[in-house]
């Protein structure tokens, strides 16, 4: 996983997920635990809105659905 990518890191008792993204949309992910993520479907959803809107919405949904926490980590150099 690249430290130079923007990413959303989410953790819960069900598992962890890290979503990599840039201004164009979702570019990758990794999961630990029982969480699943369909990259192609999520890329399509993200393409219909801005990447920042998608990430913010995913964060809210994850925290509500899994009683977890998410942190947005943006790369410092653009």
PDB file of N, CA, C and O in Angstrom:
ATOM      1  N   UNK A   1       0.858  -1.175   0.000  1.00  0.00           N
ATOM      2  CA  UNK A   1       0.000   0.000   0.000  1.00  0.00           C
ATOM      3  C   UNK A   1       0.901   1.233   0.000  1.00  0.00           C
ATOM      4  O   UNK A   1       1.848   1.308   0.783  1.00  0.00           O
ATOM      5  N   UNK A   2       0.621   2.167  -0.844  1.00  0.00           N
ATOM      6  CA  UNK A   2       1.489   3.329  -1.002  1.00  0.00           C
ATOM      7  C   UNK A   2       1.208   4.397   0.046  1.00  0.00           C
ATOM      8  O   UNK A   2       0.057   4.762   0.286  1.00  0.00           O
ATOM      9  N   UNK A   3       2.269   4.890   0.660  1.00  0.00           N
ATOM     10  CA  UNK A   3       2.135   5.991   1.608  1.00  0.00           C
ATOM     11  C   UNK A   3       1.845   7.301   0.890  1.00  0.00           C
ATOM     12  O   UNK A   3       1.477   8.289   1.526  1.00  0.00           O
ATOM     13  N   UNK A   4       2.009   7.316  -0.441  1.00  0.00           N
ATOM     14  CA  UNK A   4       1.779   8.544  -1.189  1.00  0.00           C
ATOM     15  C   UNK A   4       0.345   8.654  -1.692  1.00  0.00           C
ATOM     16  O   UNK A   4       0.027   9.598  -2.416  1.00  0.00           O
ATOM     17  N   UNK A   5      -0.523   7.724  -1.332  1.00  0.00           N
ATOM     18  CA  UNK A   5      -1.928   7.755  -1.742  1.00  0.00           C
ATOM     19  C   UNK A   5      -2.798   8.324  -0.631  1.00  0.00           C
ATOM     20  O   UNK A   5      -2.518   8.139   0.553  1.00  0.00           O
ATOM     21  N   UNK A   6      -3.856   9.017  -1.033  1.00  0.00           N
ATOM     22  CA  UNK A   6      -4.887   9.375  -0.064  1.00  0.00           C
ATOM     23  C   UNK A   6      -5.574   8.078   0.324  1.00  0.00           C
ATOM     24  O   UNK A   6      -5.708   7.172  -0.499  1.00  0.00           O
ATOM     25  N   UNK A   7      -6.010   7.984   1.578  1.00  0.00           N
ATOM     26  CA  UNK A   7      -6.654   6.740   1.981  1.00  0.00           C
ATOM     27  C   UNK A   7      -7.632   6.969   3.124  1.00  0.00           C
ATOM     28  O   UNK A   7      -7.509   7.910   3.908  1.00  0.00           O
ATOM     29  N   UNK A   8      -8.592   6.083   3.183  1.00  0.00           N
ATOM     30  CA  UNK A   8      -9.554   6.028   4.270  1.00  0.00           C
ATOM     31  C   UNK A   8      -9.282   4.742   5.020  1.00  0.00           C
ATOM     32  O   UNK A   8      -9.358   3.656   4.444  1.00  0.00           O
ATOM     33  N   UNK A   9      -8.965   4.853   6.304  1.00  0.00           N
ATOM     34  CA  UNK A   9      -8.692   3.685   7.128  1.00  0.00           C
ATOM     35  C   UNK A   9      -9.831   3.503   8.117  1.00  0.00           C
ATOM     36  O   UNK A   9     -10.082   4.370   8.954  1.00  0.00           O
ATOM     37  N   UNK A  10     -10.521   2.366   8.017  1.00  0.00           N
ATOM     38  CA  UNK A  10     -11.674   2.088   8.880  1.00  0.00           C
ATOM     39  C   UNK A  10     -11.425   0.808   9.672  1.00  0.00           C
ATOM     40  O   UNK A  10     -10.898  -0.173   9.147  1.00  0.00           O
ATOM     41  N   UNK A  11     -11.817   0.838  10.954  1.00  0.00           N
ATOM     42  CA  UNK A  11     -11.625  -0.304  11.844  1.00  0.00           C
ATOM     43  C   UNK A  11     -12.904  -0.582  12.622  1.00  0.00           C
ATOM     44  O   UNK A  11     -13.599   0.336  13.057  1.00  0.00           O
ATOM     45  N   UNK A  12     -13.197  -1.862  12.788  1.00  0.00           N
ATOM     46  CA  UNK A  12     -14.332  -2.282  13.606  1.00  0.00           C
ATOM     47  C   UNK A  12     -14.064  -3.688  14.115  1.00  0.00           C
ATOM     48  O   UNK A  12     -13.059  -4.301  13.757  1.00  0.00           O
ATOM     49  N   UNK A  13     -14.950  -4.193  14.941  1.00  0.00           N
ATOM     50  CA  UNK A  13     -14.786  -5.566  15.432  1.00  0.00           C
ATOM     51  C   UNK A  13     -15.009  -6.588  14.313  1.00  0.00           C
ATOM     52  O   UNK A  13     -14.620  -7.747  14.455  1.00  0.00           O
ATOM     53  N   UNK A  14     -15.628  -6.175  13.208  1.00  0.00           N
ATOM     54  CA  UNK A  14     -15.841  -7.059  12.051  1.00  0.00           C
ATOM     55  C   UNK A  14     -14.624  -7.133  11.150  1.00  0.00           C
ATOM     56  O   UNK A  14     -14.512  -8.039  10.325  1.00  0.00           O
ATOM     57  N   UNK A  15     -13.717  -6.188  11.302  1.00  0.00           N
ATOM     58  CA  UNK A  15     -12.525  -6.169  10.464  1.00  0.00           C
ATOM     59  C   UNK A  15     -12.122  -4.744  10.120  1.00  0.00           C
ATOM     60  O   UNK A  15     -12.738  -3.776  10.566  1.00  0.00           O
ATOM     61  N   UNK A  16     -11.084  -4.642   9.325  1.00  0.00           N
ATOM     62  CA  UNK A  16     -10.558  -3.349   8.918  1.00  0.00           C
ATOM     63  C   UNK A  16     -10.574  -3.249   7.397  1.00  0.00           C
ATOM     64  O   UNK A  16     -10.461  -4.259   6.702  1.00  0.00           O
ATOM     65  N   UNK A  17     -10.714  -2.041   6.891  1.00  0.00           N
ATOM     66  CA  UNK A  17     -10.619  -1.798   5.462  1.00  0.00           C
ATOM     67  C   UNK A  17      -9.872  -0.484   5.253  1.00  0.00           C
ATOM     68  O   UNK A  17     -10.089   0.495   5.966  1.00  0.00           O
ATOM     69  N   UNK A  18      -8.999  -0.488   4.272  1.00  0.00           N
ATOM     70  CA  UNK A  18      -8.310   0.720   3.842  1.00  0.00           C
ATOM     71  C   UNK A  18      -8.634   0.914   2.372  1.00  0.00           C
ATOM     72  O   UNK A  18      -8.417   0.015   1.559  1.00  0.00           O
ATOM     73  N   UNK A  19      -9.147   2.075   2.035  1.00  0.00           N
ATOM     74  CA  UNK A  19      -9.507   2.405   0.658  1.00  0.00           C
ATOM     75  C   UNK A  19      -8.539   3.474   0.157  1.00  0.00           C
ATOM     76  O   UNK A  19      -8.412   4.538   0.763  1.00  0.00           O
ATOM     77  N   UNK A  20      -7.863   3.186  -0.946  1.00  0.00           N
ATOM     78  CA  UNK A  20      -6.967   4.141  -1.584  1.00  0.00           C
ATOM     79  C   UNK A  20      -7.750   4.901  -2.645  1.00  0.00           C
ATOM     80  O   UNK A  20      -8.548   4.319  -3.379  1.00  0.00           O
ATOM     81  N   UNK A  21      -7.517   6.193  -2.717  1.00  0.00           N
ATOM     82  CA  UNK A  21      -8.244   7.000  -3.702  1.00  0.00           C
ATOM     83  C   UNK A  21      -7.420   8.202  -4.120  1.00  0.00           C
ATOM     84  O   UNK A  21      -6.454   8.583  -3.458  1.00  0.00           O
ATOM     85  N   UNK A  22      -7.825   8.786  -5.232  1.00  0.00           N
ATOM     86  CA  UNK A  22      -7.256  10.053  -5.678  1.00  0.00           C
ATOM     87  C   UNK A  22      -8.419  10.929  -6.126  1.00  0.00           C
ATOM     88  O   UNK A  22      -9.578  10.576  -5.907  1.00  0.00           O
ATOM     89  N   UNK A  23      -8.126  12.055  -6.744  1.00  0.00           N
ATOM     90  CA  UNK A  23      -9.195  12.984  -7.125  1.00  0.00           C
ATOM     91  C   UNK A  23     -10.147  12.398  -8.163  1.00  0.00           C
ATOM     92  O   UNK A  23     -11.259  12.898  -8.330  1.00  0.00           O
ATOM     93  N   UNK A  24      -9.727  11.350  -8.861  1.00  0.00           N
ATOM     94  CA  UNK A  24     -10.567  10.727  -9.891  1.00  0.00           C
ATOM     95  C   UNK A  24     -11.465   9.629  -9.343  1.00  0.00           C
ATOM     96  O   UNK A  24     -12.479   9.302  -9.959  1.00  0.00           O
ATOM     97  N   UNK A  25     -11.111   9.049  -8.192  1.00  0.00           N
ATOM     98  CA  UNK A  25     -11.932   7.988  -7.630  1.00  0.00           C
ATOM     99  C   UNK A  25     -11.130   6.962  -6.855  1.00  0.00           C
ATOM    100  O   UNK A  25      -9.990   7.215  -6.466  1.00  0.00           O
ATOM    101  N   UNK A  26     -11.731   5.803  -6.631  1.00  0.00           N
ATOM    102  CA  UNK A  26     -11.127   4.713  -5.865  1.00  0.00           C
ATOM    103  C   UNK A  26     -10.089   4.011  -6.738  1.00  0.00           C
ATOM    104  O   UNK A  26     -10.360   3.686  -7.894  1.00  0.00           O
ATOM    105  N   UNK A  27      -8.896   3.777  -6.176  1.00  0.00           N
ATOM    106  CA  UNK A  27      -7.840   3.134  -6.959  1.00  0.00           C
ATOM    107  C   UNK A  27      -7.379   1.797  -6.369  1.00  0.00           C
ATOM    108  O   UNK A  27      -6.620   1.073  -7.013  1.00  0.00           O
ATOM    109  N   UNK A  28      -7.823   1.461  -5.163  1.00  0.00           N
ATOM    110  CA  UNK A  28      -7.463   0.191  -4.571  1.00  0.00           C
ATOM    111  C   UNK A  28      -7.983   0.068  -3.154  1.00  0.00           C
ATOM    112  O   UNK A  28      -8.558   1.008  -2.607  1.00  0.00           O
ATOM    113  N   UNK A  29      -7.777  -1.092  -2.568  1.00  0.00           N
ATOM    114  CA  UNK A  29      -8.235  -1.326  -1.196  1.00  0.00           C
ATOM    115  C   UNK A  29      -7.525  -2.539  -0.613  1.00  0.00           C
ATOM    116  O   UNK A  29      -6.916  -3.326  -1.337  1.00  0.00           O
ATOM    117  N   UNK A  30      -7.613  -2.678   0.701  1.00  0.00           N
ATOM    118  CA  UNK A  30      -7.207  -3.905   1.390  1.00  0.00           C
ATOM    119  C   UNK A  30      -8.164  -4.114   2.552  1.00  0.00           C
ATOM    120  O   UNK A  30      -8.660  -3.152   3.138  1.00  0.00           O
ATOM    121  N   UNK A  31      -8.420  -5.370   2.882  1.00  0.00           N
ATOM    122  CA  UNK A  31      -9.309  -5.691   4.001  1.00  0.00           C
ATOM    123  C   UNK A  31      -8.662  -6.734   4.903  1.00  0.00           C
ATOM    124  O   UNK A  31      -7.834  -7.536   4.471  1.00  0.00           O
ATOM    125  N   UNK A  32      -9.062  -6.696   6.154  1.00  0.00           N
ATOM    126  CA  UNK A  32      -8.687  -7.702   7.149  1.00  0.00           C
ATOM    127  C   UNK A  32      -9.973  -8.061   7.883  1.00  0.00           C
ATOM    128  O   UNK A  32     -10.721  -7.173   8.293  1.00  0.00           O
ATOM    129  N   UNK A  33     -10.232  -9.343   8.050  1.00  0.00           N
ATOM    130  CA  UNK A  33     -11.436  -9.770   8.750  1.00  0.00           C
ATOM    131  C   UNK A  33     -12.526 -10.174   7.781  1.00  0.00           C
ATOM    132  O   UNK A  33     -12.252 -10.583   6.653  1.00  0.00           O
ATOM    133  N   UNK A  34     -13.761 -10.056   8.231  1.00  0.00           N
ATOM    134  CA  UNK A  34     -14.885 -10.558   7.446  1.00  0.00           C
ATOM    135  C   UNK A  34     -15.516  -9.515   6.523  1.00  0.00           C
ATOM    136  O   UNK A  34     -16.567  -9.775   5.937  1.00  0.00           O
ATOM    137  N   UNK A  35     -14.908  -8.362   6.383  1.00  0.00           N
ATOM    138  CA  UNK A  35     -15.460  -7.329   5.513  1.00  0.00           C
ATOM    139  C   UNK A  35     -15.206  -7.667   4.049  1.00  0.00           C
ATOM    140  O   UNK A  35     -14.178  -8.251   3.705  1.00  0.00           O
ATOM    141  N   UNK A  36     -16.149  -7.294   3.196  1.00  0.00           N
ATOM    142  CA  UNK A  36     -15.960  -7.474   1.763  1.00  0.00           C
ATOM    143  C   UNK A  36     -16.098  -6.122   1.069  1.00  0.00           C
ATOM    144  O   UNK A  36     -16.705  -5.191   1.599  1.00  0.00           O
ATOM    145  N   UNK A  37     -15.528  -6.036  -0.116  1.00  0.00           N
ATOM    146  CA  UNK A  37     -15.538  -4.783  -0.868  1.00  0.00           C
ATOM    147  C   UNK A  37     -15.421  -5.144  -2.334  1.00  0.00           C
ATOM    148  O   UNK A  37     -14.472  -5.822  -2.729  1.00  0.00           O
ATOM    149  N   UNK A  38     -16.369  -4.704  -3.148  1.00  0.00           N
ATOM    150  CA  UNK A  38     -16.338  -4.968  -4.584  1.00  0.00           C
ATOM    151  C   UNK A  38     -15.747  -3.752  -5.278  1.00  0.00           C
ATOM    152  O   UNK A  38     -16.440  -2.762  -5.512  1.00  0.00           O
ATOM    153  N   UNK A  39     -14.467  -3.829  -5.603  1.00  0.00           N
ATOM    154  CA  UNK A  39     -13.746  -2.687  -6.156  1.00  0.00           C
ATOM    155  C   UNK A  39     -14.433  -2.115  -7.391  1.00  0.00           C
ATOM    156  O   UNK A  39     -14.590  -0.899  -7.500  1.00  0.00           O
ATOM    157  N   UNK A  40     -14.841  -2.964  -8.314  1.00  0.00           N
ATOM    158  CA  UNK A  40     -15.416  -2.471  -9.570  1.00  0.00           C
ATOM    159  C   UNK A  40     -16.748  -1.777  -9.354  1.00  0.00           C
ATOM    160  O   UNK A  40     -16.997  -0.732  -9.954  1.00  0.00           O
ATOM    161  N   UNK A  41     -17.608  -2.330  -8.511  1.00  0.00           N
ATOM    162  CA  UNK A  41     -18.882  -1.671  -8.210  1.00  0.00           C
ATOM    163  C   UNK A  41     -18.661  -0.350  -7.488  1.00  0.00           C
ATOM    164  O   UNK A  41     -19.315   0.648  -7.791  1.00  0.00           O
ATOM    165  N   UNK A  42     -17.735  -0.348  -6.532  1.00  0.00           N
ATOM    166  CA  UNK A  42     -17.467   0.878  -5.777  1.00  0.00           C
ATOM    167  C   UNK A  42     -16.805   1.942  -6.653  1.00  0.00           C
ATOM    168  O   UNK A  42     -17.064   3.132  -6.472  1.00  0.00           O
ATOM    169  N   UNK A  43     -15.961   1.536  -7.595  1.00  0.00           N
ATOM    170  CA  UNK A  43     -15.377   2.500  -8.534  1.00  0.00           C
ATOM    171  C   UNK A  43     -16.471   3.153  -9.372  1.00  0.00           C
ATOM    172  O   UNK A  43     -16.419   4.353  -9.644  1.00  0.00           O
ATOM    173  N   UNK A  44     -17.456   2.365  -9.778  1.00  0.00           N
ATOM    174  CA  UNK A  44     -18.566   2.908 -10.563  1.00  0.00           C
ATOM    175  C   UNK A  44     -19.383   3.902  -9.739  1.00  0.00           C
ATOM    176  O   UNK A  44     -19.753   4.966 -10.235  1.00  0.00           O
ATOM    177  N   UNK A  45     -19.660   3.562  -8.506  1.00  0.00           N
ATOM    178  CA  UNK A  45     -20.399   4.473  -7.618  1.00  0.00           C
ATOM    179  C   UNK A  45     -19.603   5.757  -7.412  1.00  0.00           C
ATOM    180  O   UNK A  45     -20.150   6.856  -7.505  1.00  0.00           O
ATOM    181  N   UNK A  46     -18.310   5.612  -7.131  1.00  0.00           N
ATOM    182  CA  UNK A  46     -17.462   6.785  -6.887  1.00  0.00           C
ATOM    183  C   UNK A  46     -17.349   7.671  -8.118  1.00  0.00           C
ATOM    184  O   UNK A  46     -17.200   8.886  -7.993  1.00  0.00           O
ATOM    185  N   UNK A  47     -17.417   7.073  -9.316  1.00  0.00           N
ATOM    186  CA  UNK A  47     -17.300   7.867 -10.538  1.00  0.00           C
ATOM    187  C   UNK A  47     -18.508   8.769 -10.763  1.00  0.00           C
ATOM    188  O   UNK A  47     -18.436   9.729 -11.530  1.00  0.00           O
ATOM    189  N   UNK A  48     -19.602   8.466 -10.103  1.00  0.00           N
ATOM    190  CA  UNK A  48     -20.827   9.261 -10.254  1.00  0.00           C
ATOM    191  C   UNK A  48     -20.872  10.442  -9.288  1.00  0.00           C
ATOM    192  O   UNK A  48     -21.772  11.279  -9.361  1.00  0.00           O
ATOM    193  N   UNK A  49     -19.895  10.504  -8.384  1.00  0.00           N
ATOM    194  CA  UNK A  49     -19.788  11.629  -7.444  1.00  0.00           C
ATOM    195  C   UNK A  49     -18.310  11.951  -7.300  1.00  0.00           C
ATOM    196  O   UNK A  49     -17.474  11.199  -7.801  1.00  0.00           O
ATOM    197  N   UNK A  50     -17.971  13.008  -6.653  1.00  0.00           N
ATOM    198  CA  UNK A  50     -16.550  13.295  -6.441  1.00  0.00           C
ATOM    199  C   UNK A  50     -15.959  12.266  -5.483  1.00  0.00           C
ATOM    200  O   UNK A  50     -16.672  11.676  -4.671  1.00  0.00           O
ATOM    201  N   UNK A  51     -14.661  12.062  -5.587  1.00  0.00           N
ATOM    202  CA  UNK A  51     -13.990  11.104  -4.704  1.00  0.00           C
ATOM    203  C   UNK A  51     -14.164  11.497  -3.247  1.00  0.00           C
ATOM    204  O   UNK A  51     -14.400  10.639  -2.396  1.00  0.00           O
ATOM    205  N   UNK A  52     -14.048  12.795  -2.952  1.00  0.00           N
ATOM    206  CA  UNK A  52     -14.191  13.222  -1.553  1.00  0.00           C
ATOM    207  C   UNK A  52     -15.597  12.966  -1.035  1.00  0.00           C
ATOM    208  O   UNK A  52     -15.757  12.589   0.126  1.00  0.00           O
ATOM    209  N   UNK A  53     -16.617  13.160  -1.857  1.00  0.00           N
ATOM    210  CA  UNK A  53     -17.993  12.865  -1.432  1.00  0.00           C
ATOM    211  C   UNK A  53     -18.176  11.370  -1.193  1.00  0.00           C
ATOM    212  O   UNK A  53     -18.810  10.971  -0.216  1.00  0.00           O
ATOM    213  N   UNK A  54     -17.629  10.547  -2.074  1.00  0.00           N
ATOM    214  CA  UNK A  54     -17.726   9.094  -1.919  1.00  0.00           C
ATOM    215  C   UNK A  54     -17.058   8.664  -0.608  1.00  0.00           C
ATOM    216  O   UNK A  54     -17.641   7.914   0.174  1.00  0.00           O
ATOM    217  N   UNK A  55     -15.839   9.143  -0.376  1.00  0.00           N
ATOM    218  CA  UNK A  55     -15.095   8.763   0.824  1.00  0.00           C
ATOM    219  C   UNK A  55     -15.830   9.207   2.083  1.00  0.00           C
ATOM    220  O   UNK A  55     -15.934   8.441   3.041  1.00  0.00           O
ATOM    221  N   UNK A  56     -16.334  10.422   2.091  1.00  0.00           N
ATOM    222  CA  UNK A  56     -17.087  10.903   3.256  1.00  0.00           C
ATOM    223  C   UNK A  56     -18.340  10.069   3.490  1.00  0.00           C
ATOM    224  O   UNK A  56     -18.665   9.755   4.635  1.00  0.00           O
ATOM    225  N   UNK A  57     -19.050   9.706   2.420  1.00  0.00           N
ATOM    226  CA  UNK A  57     -20.261   8.894   2.555  1.00  0.00           C
ATOM    227  C   UNK A  57     -19.911   7.483   3.035  1.00  0.00           C
ATOM    228  O   UNK A  57     -20.603   6.930   3.889  1.00  0.00           O
ATOM    229  N   UNK A  58     -18.841   6.901   2.491  1.00  0.00           N
ATOM    230  CA  UNK A  58     -18.420   5.571   2.921  1.00  0.00           C
ATOM    231  C   UNK A  58     -18.063   5.586   4.407  1.00  0.00           C
ATOM    232  O   UNK A  58     -18.422   4.668   5.145  1.00  0.00           O
ATOM    233  N   UNK A  59     -17.361   6.623   4.839  1.00  0.00           N
ATOM    234  CA  UNK A  59     -16.976   6.776   6.247  1.00  0.00           C
ATOM    235  C   UNK A  59     -18.212   6.774   7.145  1.00  0.00           C
ATOM    236  O   UNK A  59     -18.256   6.050   8.140  1.00  0.00           O
ATOM    237  N   UNK A  60     -19.194   7.564   6.807  1.00  0.00           N
ATOM    238  CA  UNK A  60     -20.438   7.641   7.591  1.00  0.00           C
ATOM    239  C   UNK A  60     -21.134   6.287   7.621  1.00  0.00           C
ATOM    240  O   UNK A  60     -21.546   5.820   8.682  1.00  0.00           O
ATOM    241  N   UNK A  61     -21.264   5.656   6.453  1.00  0.00           N
ATOM    242  CA  UNK A  61     -21.944   4.357   6.378  1.00  0.00           C
ATOM    243  C   UNK A  61     -21.211   3.290   7.181  1.00  0.00           C
ATOM    244  O   UNK A  61     -21.844   2.497   7.878  1.00  0.00           O
ATOM    245  N   UNK A  62     -19.878   3.261   7.091  1.00  0.00           N
ATOM    246  CA  UNK A  62     -19.102   2.269   7.838  1.00  0.00           C
ATOM    247  C   UNK A  62     -19.274   2.465   9.330  1.00  0.00           C
ATOM    248  O   UNK A  62     -19.542   1.511  10.059  1.00  0.00           O
ATOM    249  N   UNK A  63     -19.121   3.692   9.785  1.00  0.00           N
ATOM    250  CA  UNK A  63     -19.227   3.965  11.220  1.00  0.00           C
ATOM    251  C   UNK A  63     -20.612   3.621  11.752  1.00  0.00           C
ATOM    252  O   UNK A  63     -20.733   3.131  12.875  1.00  0.00           O
ATOM    253  N   UNK A  64     -21.643   3.864  10.979  1.00  0.00           N
ATOM    254  CA  UNK A  64     -23.007   3.535  11.408  1.00  0.00           C
ATOM    255  C   UNK A  64     -23.300   2.042  11.310  1.00  0.00           C
ATOM    256  O   UNK A  64     -23.947   1.486  12.197  1.00  0.00           O
ATOM    257  N   UNK A  65     -22.838   1.387  10.256  1.00  0.00           N
ATOM    258  CA  UNK A  65     -23.152  -0.029  10.025  1.00  0.00           C
ATOM    259  C   UNK A  65     -22.352  -0.968  10.914  1.00  0.00           C
ATOM    260  O   UNK A  65     -22.875  -1.986  11.366  1.00  0.00           O
ATOM    261  N   UNK A  66     -21.086  -0.637  11.172  1.00  0.00           N
ATOM    262  CA  UNK A  66     -20.200  -1.550  11.892  1.00  0.00           C
ATOM    263  C   UNK A  66     -19.786  -1.042  13.263  1.00  0.00           C
ATOM    264  O   UNK A  66     -18.955  -1.659  13.930  1.00  0.00           O
ATOM    265  N   UNK A  67     -20.360   0.082  13.690  1.00  0.00           N
ATOM    266  CA  UNK A  67     -19.988   0.684  14.971  1.00  0.00           C
ATOM    267  C   UNK A  67     -18.465   0.813  15.051  1.00  0.00           C
ATOM    268  O   UNK A  67     -17.839   0.488  16.060  1.00  0.00           O
ATOM    269  N   UNK A  68     -17.897   1.303  13.943  1.00  0.00           N
ATOM    270  CA  UNK A  68     -16.452   1.421  13.848  1.00  0.00           C
ATOM    271  C   UNK A  68     -16.005   2.867  13.772  1.00  0.00           C
ATOM    272  O   UNK A  68     -16.791   3.795  13.962  1.00  0.00           O
ATOM    273  N   UNK A  69     -14.731   3.032  13.492  1.00  0.00           N
ATOM    274  CA  UNK A  69     -14.154   4.362  13.339  1.00  0.00           C
ATOM    275  C   UNK A  69     -13.369   4.419  12.038  1.00  0.00           C
ATOM    276  O   UNK A  69     -12.794   3.422  11.602  1.00  0.00           O
ATOM    277  N   UNK A  70     -13.352   5.578  11.432  1.00  0.00           N
ATOM    278  CA  UNK A  70     -12.617   5.784  10.187  1.00  0.00           C
ATOM    279  C   UNK A  70     -11.795   7.059  10.291  1.00  0.00           C
ATOM    280  O   UNK A  70     -12.207   8.035  10.918  1.00  0.00           O
ATOM    281  N   UNK A  71     -10.635   7.031   9.671  1.00  0.00           N
ATOM    282  CA  UNK A  71      -9.754   8.200   9.615  1.00  0.00           C
ATOM    283  C   UNK A  71      -9.388   8.424   8.154  1.00  0.00           C
ATOM    284  O   UNK A  71      -8.966   7.500   7.458  1.00  0.00           O
ATOM    285  N   UNK A  72      -9.552   9.651   7.704  1.00  0.00           N
ATOM    286  CA  UNK A  72      -9.129  10.032   6.358  1.00  0.00           C
ATOM    287  C   UNK A  72      -7.696  10.526   6.448  1.00  0.00           C
ATOM    288  O   UNK A  72      -7.395  11.451   7.203  1.00  0.00           O
ATOM    289  N   UNK A  73      -6.818   9.910   5.677  1.00  0.00           N
ATOM    290  CA  UNK A  73      -5.408  10.314   5.644  1.00  0.00           C
ATOM    291  C   UNK A  73      -5.072  10.744   4.222  1.00  0.00           C
ATOM    292  O   UNK A  73      -5.020   9.927   3.303  1.00  0.00           O
ATOM    293  N   UNK A  74      -4.848  12.041   4.064  1.00  0.00           N
ATOM    294  CA  UNK A  74      -4.513  12.569   2.754  1.00  0.00           C
ATOM    295  C   UNK A  74      -3.002  12.715   2.660  1.00  0.00           C
ATOM    296  O   UNK A  74      -2.339  13.096   3.625  1.00  0.00           O
ATOM    297  N   UNK A  75      -2.469  12.408   1.486  1.00  0.00           N
ATOM    298  CA  UNK A  75      -1.027  12.589   1.313  1.00  0.00           C
ATOM    299  C   UNK A  75      -0.696  14.066   1.408  1.00  0.00           C
ATOM    300  O   UNK A  75      -1.503  14.914   1.027  1.00  0.00           O
ATOM    301  N   UNK A  76       0.455  14.367   1.899  1.00  0.00           N
ATOM    302  CA  UNK A  76       0.795  15.755   2.152  1.00  0.00           C
ATOM    303  C   UNK A  76       1.355  16.471   0.927  1.00  0.00           C
ATOM    304  O   UNK A  76       1.322  17.700   0.857  1.00  0.00           O
ATOM    305  N   UNK A  77       1.870  15.709  -0.041  1.00  0.00           N
ATOM    306  CA  UNK A  77       2.444  16.332  -1.239  1.00  0.00           C
ATOM    307  C   UNK A  77       1.585  15.983  -2.446  1.00  0.00           C
ATOM    308  O   UNK A  77       1.320  14.809  -2.706  1.00  0.00           O
ATOM    309  N   UNK A  78       1.161  16.979  -3.168  1.00  0.00           N
ATOM    310  CA  UNK A  78       0.337  16.764  -4.359  1.00  0.00           C
ATOM    311  C   UNK A  78       1.115  17.088  -5.591  1.00  0.00           C
ATOM    312  O   UNK A  78       0.593  16.970  -6.700  1.00  0.00           O
TER     313      UNK A  78
END
